[in-house]
Amino acid sequence: MAEDKQSAILKKASPLEPHIELGLDTFGDVTVGSDGKLLPHDEVLRHVVAEGVLADSVGIDFIGIGEHHRDDFAVSSPEIVLAAIASQTSHIRLGSAVTVLSSDDPVRLFQRFSTLNAVSSGRAEVILGRGSFTESFPLFGYELHDYEILFEDKLDLFAALLRDKEINWEGKTRAPLKHQKIFPPLAAGGLKTWIGVGGSPESVVRAVRYDMPMMLAIIGGDPKRFRPYVDLYQRAYAQTERAPKPLGVHSPGHVADTDERARDEAYQGYKTLRDRIGRERGWGPTSRAEFDNEVTNGSMYVGTPETVAKKIAATMQALGLMRFDMKYSMGTMPHEAAMRSIELYGTKVAPMVREILAKG
């Protein structure tokens, strides 16, 4: 049944459609069950695998699994979850959303993703970033005051691992590598590696310097406010002899059969998570009015397939994107609502977005 559904979706694709990708992201948010109580992490992880399998069956291009080290998110090892999804899928690309490179070891990270790439027949991607949470720093023995140098140093090493078969590298945060070969090596085609950018010009220029595609994390406000970063990316590439790499956006959203239902389902889970993070960071609690305003005017893609498709297409046109990844997990929102959102995103939203963009 799933294969028949996917085949029908793939047959609808037209050679005239622009080359765009519609993906999904999740952090493995810990959700509530039918009794309203939080589910255990092991059950949430199995749900994430089921969500990835469904995403593949409805023709979605990519699924990204985020890395966190706190009790409101179940995923601390995205590659293992992605490997489980890989074993039950055949088309969907598999990546992180994001990998916190600053507190990881680049060599081990490369090995994990080169292994994932092998077992998935070349479907792996990695999105490297610094992350918006800092729990991994003390957990793995790093100092927060080294935040910048850790990322820069480790990105430089990771870039060398992608580029060179034999590694000769020296940096500031770990012992040098001399004439080292890393296993398993990447097969032909390599490993697509993005840099996740939250909105600093330095990060934009860094992505160009390493010749990597850029994924903008736009989680609030009018997405068009990120246009200056897109322009900077293009100007920086114009000063090189290389063609620009693709641009993508990661933003939250939820799809349901009516706009009202989509907002109602998304709001409570979103509020629970947002208010907890707010208490940790000194923000006041959010409100339904604030949430509705973000849906109407900001970077929240919530509503019917038509509502969501129109908004995604508008963002892709405004920013010149090749990929849009919707973070479909909304805090404690139940797994069943997420599954319906995934189904509608693949069968309704993605075709509508492609049709809108094809018409220009």
Secondary structure, DSSP 8 states (H G I E B T S, - for coil): -HHHHHHHHHHH--TTS---EEEEEE--B--B-TTSSB--HHHHHHHHHHHHHHHHHTT-SEEEE----STTB--S-HHHHHHHHHTT-SS-EEEES-EEGGGS-HHHHHHHHHHHHHHTTS-BEEEEE--S--THHHHTT--GGGHHHHHHHHHHHHHHHHH-SSEEE--SSS--EEEE--SS---TT--EEEEEESS-HHHHHHHHHTT--EEEE--SS-GGGGHHHHHHHHHHHHTSSS----EEEEEEEEE-SSHHHHHHHHHHHHHHHHHHHHHHHT-----HHHHHHHHHHSS-EEESHHHHHHHHHHHHHHHT-SEEEEE---TT--HHHHHHHHHHIIIIIHHHHHHHHHH-
